[in-house]
């Protein structure tokens, strides 16, 4: 059958989209559906999956490491996300000024964000070394005896939070783009009304970039919930004494060390549902704080 011009264009569209569609179905949709099925089974890769209902989910309630991983992840999230958010915004405000060599400063602060997680972890593993690490050496110059950092249960998570500040450059770039989108006319009007720098920031700048702040908050929470590389590279087993036993590391351990695929799938789906509910809650609570030019969401 001969196709008309619209038919040929539609066929070409499907041909060009087919690699993406196949990739989505095979590498995304199928694994998602499979993991949901496996979460209701007892599956160890070797033997055929055996349906056990919701037992994997009920077993979570009796797993001490499950609650430990939640505690560690929440501890890290509640501290790292606000600190990164505030620091990224502060750097963006500083780098939004018209001063010489601004391009150099912006590039220098963004470059660390391009380093891979494994390389970054290996670098900071040396920095945090209690015997010959750079950080303790600098503290010793000030007469301060540095802690054991990753070898100390009390300092392990603060050390990882300190390391996470290395990645503030990516958030800074997003905030910088948002700041440059704030209408200059509003700031000029505020200056004519006698508003100072702080008043301009509080009344004009922050409300205008509030959707970006919301976006950065949600993405930061999602990213912190998936913290994994640091625990694997820097602490090996989530130590010391499970102090860095993150939720995703618990999932990885059950799936690829204990070969409890069904149990790990249940952990994954619980994480997905938690992130979705938390994101929805943040959106609902943000209605009165986030300004949209087209109206409230």
N, C-alpha and C positions, 0 to 999 in steps of 0.2 A: 504494500500500500504506500503510495507516495504521500509524503508529509508536506503540509503547507509551511509557510515561513514561521508561523507561531509554533507549530509542532516541532520543527527542527530546532528552534531556540530552546524550547522546553526540554527536548531530548539532550541537547548539548549541556543544558543546566544540570540535569541529573547525572550525566557522564562526569562532569567536572566535580560534582558534589559527592559522587559515589565513594572515592577514597575516604573522605571524612565520615560519611554515613557508615561505611563498613567498619572503620576504626572505632566509631562510637558504639556500634552494636557489639563488636567482638571484644574490645579492650575496656569498655566502660560499662555498658548496660548488662552484658552477660555476667561479668564478675560481680556486679552489684546484686543481681537476682540470685546468683549462685551462693553468695555469702549469706543472704537472707535465709535461703534453704538450709545451708550448713549450720546456721545458728540454732536450728531445731534438731540437730543430729549429733551423734557421737561419731566423729570422723578423725582419723589419724593419718590420712594420705594413703597408707598401704591398704587397709581394709575398706570395704564399701561402707558408705555412710549409713548409720542406723538411726532411724527417727526416734527421738526421745522426748518430743514435746518441748515444754519450756524449762526443762531441767537445767540447761546451761544458764539460764537467767536466774533461776532460784539458787543455783550453786554460787553465783556471784555474791549473794548475801551472806554466805558462810566463808568467804575467802578473805583472810586478813590482808593479803597483798593487794587485793582489789581496792580495799578502803585506804590502804597505805598509798597506793598510786594516785588515788583521787586527792588525798591530802597534799601530797607533794606537788601535784599539778596545780591545784588551786592556790597553794602558797606561792608558787612561781608566777602564776598568772596575775594574782592580785597585786603583786609588787612590780613585776617587770612591765606590764602593759601601761599602767599610769605613768611610770617613770619614763618609758620610751616616748609616750605620747607628749608629755610636757617638754622633754628635752628636744624632740623633733620640732615642735612648734617654736620653742625658744630659738633654736638654731635658724629656722626659717625666717623668723622676725629679724634676727641679726643680719642674715644674708640677703634680706630684701632691701637693704640700704644701698645707696649709691656711693660706694667708696672704691678706691683703686684696687686692682687685682681681685675683684670680687669673683670673677670666673675661676681663678686659681683656688680660692677658698671653697667655693661650691664643689668643684671637682674633687678636691682633697678630702672633703667630708663625705662625699658620695662613694668614692672608690672602695672603701672597706666593704660596702654592701655587695660588691661584685665578687668577693672571695667566696669560694664554696664552703659549705658547712664543715666538711671534713678538714680542710686546710685551716680554717679558722679555729677549729677545736684543737688541732695539733699545735698551732701557734700559742693559743692561750694555755694549753697544757704546760708549755715551757714557762710562760709568764707566771703561772700560779704555782710553780714548783717551790716547795717550802725551803729547799736547800740552796739552789742556785738560780731561782726564778727572778725575773726582772722586777716584779712588783715588790717582793720582800726586800730586794736590794735597795730600791728607792726608799722604802720605809725605814730601812736601817740607817740611811744617810740622815734621816730626821730623828734618829735615836729611838725608833719604834720597832719592836720585835713583831714581825709579821706572823699571822696565824698559819695553820697548816692548809688552809683553803680546802681543796678537794679531798684532802685526807681527814678533814674534821667534819663530823656530822652536823655541827652547828653552822659551819661556814660554807658548806658545799653549795646550797641553793643561792645564798648571797653572792658567791663567786660567779655562778652562772648568770645571775641577774646583771652583775657588773659586766660580764662578757657580752650580754645581749645589747648593751649600749653601743657596741661596735656597729650595730646594724641600723642605727638611727638615721643614717644618711638617706636611706630609701624613703622613709617617712618624711624627712626634711624636704625632699624634692617635691613630694605631693603637696605638702603644705605651702611650699614656695610658689607653686603654680596657682594654688588657691588664693594666696595673698596678692598675687599680681592680677587676679581677676576682680579684686575689690574696686568698685568705682572710685576714681580719684575725686569726682565731684562731691561725693558724700564726705570725704575727709576734708576737703576744702571748706565745705559748708560748716563742718564741725569746728574748724579752726576759726572761722569768722564768728562763730557763736561763743568763742572763748574756751573751747574744750582742750584740755591738755592731752599729752601722749597716752596716759593711762586711760582717760575717759574715751579717747578715740578707739583704743584697743578693746575696751569693755563694751562700749555701746555700738560701735560700727564693725570693727574688724572681726571679732569673735562671732557675732551673730551671722555675718555674711559668709564666714567659712564654716559655720556649724555643721552643714551636711558632710563636709570633708572630715571634720573631727569625728562625727558619728561613723563614717566609713572606716577611718583609721582605727577607731576603737573596736569595731566588730572584727575587722581583719586581724588586729593584734590579738584579740581573744582567741579567734580560730587558730591562728598560727601558734600561740602559746600552748593550746590544748594538744597540738601535734608535735611538741618538743620530743625529739628522739635522738638526733645525731650526737648531741652533747653527751647524753647518757652512755651511748655505745662507745664513742671514741675516747672520752675523758675519764669515765668511771668503770667501763667494762661491764659491770654487773649491776649498775644502779646504786653502788655503794657511796660512802661507807654506811653500813647498816641500813641499806635501802633509803638513804637520805635523798638520792636522786632517782628513785624508782618511778619514773613518769608513767602516765597512763598508757601512752603508745608504746613505751618500752615493755610494759607488762603485756600488752597485746602481742608484740613481737616475740617475747619470750615464750608465751604459750603456743604461738603458731609455729615458730621455726626452731625452737629448742625442745619444747615438751611435745610438739606435734599434736596439740589439742586444737585442731582446726575449727571444730564446732564451737568450742568455748571462746576462741579468739574472735570468731565471727560475731558471737553475741556481744563481746566487748566492743567490736567495731560499730555494730548497730546501736548500741547504747550511747556511744560517743556521738554518732550522727544525730540521733534524736535529741540528745542534750544540747548540742550546738544549735540545732534548728529551733528548739524551744527558747534557748537563751537569746538567740538573735531576734526572734519574734518579740520577746519581752522587752529587749532594749529598744526596738522600734516603737513599741507601744508607749514606753515611758518617755521616749524622746519627742513626742508630739508637741509638748509645750516648750521645749528647749531648742528645737532645730527650726531654723528659718529657711523657707523655700520661697523663691521669687514668684513661683506660680501659685502659692498658697500652701497650707499645711498638708502633710501627707495623710 
